[in-house]
């Protein structure tokens, strides 16, 4: 068993078939955050590591065999990681019970949260021309976007 942190279309709110598989074959640990920034690629978000911002998402404990499906979905090839759309890397996830702090408070008090090292898929392309998602939580961003359509 290993951990995976999801922050985009695989969040439980979006009812994606692969999230259903995460929930069926794995175990939901809880909400958490990583240090990073989110960008809008169109149909999905892109995350890059950054010590000055957070990304809120969900943490799951999953069987290692599920990484075959996840790697395929995220266009990650472990044999050619530099050519992949996303790279799967271990990162520190800070566990949270409630999503009620301001982003800067999460950063300031991050060492007071329980931590787990987990896999995450970081975006492996330039983000220069992408719109930054300032909401820190893809679910919040999508709800705002849908409201304005």
LINSULLIN-V503559 format. One record per backbone hydrogen bond with DSSP energy under -1.0 kcal/mol. CO is the residue of the C=O (numbers start at 0). NH is the residue of the N-H. If there is no record, write none. Layout:
CO | NH
CO | NH
//
This chain:
1 | 61
2 | 118
3 | 59
5 | 57
7 | 10
10 | 13
11 | 14
15 | 19
16 | 20
17 | 21
18 | 22
19 | 23
20 | 24
21 | 25
26 | 60
29 | 58
30 | 95
31 | 56
32 | 93
33 | 54
34 | 49
36 | 47
37 | 132
38 | 45
43 | 40
45 | 38
46 | 122
47 | 36
52 | 35
54 | 33
56 | 31
57 | 5
58 | 28
58 | 29
59 | 3
60 | 26
61 | 1
62 | 65
63 | 66
64 | 67
65 | 69
66 | 70
67 | 71
68 | 72
69 | 73
70 | 75
71 | 74
74 | 84
76 | 79
79 | 82
84 | 123
86 | 121
88 | 119
90 | 117
92 | 115
93 | 32
97 | 99
101 | 104
101 | 105
102 | 106
103 | 107
104 | 108
106 | 109
108 | 111
109 | 112
113 | 94
115 | 92
117 | 90
118 | 4
119 | 88
121 | 86
126 | 129
130 | 39
135 | 55
136 | 140
137 | 141
138 | 142
139 | 143
140 | 144
141 | 145
142 | 146
143 | 147
145 | 148
//
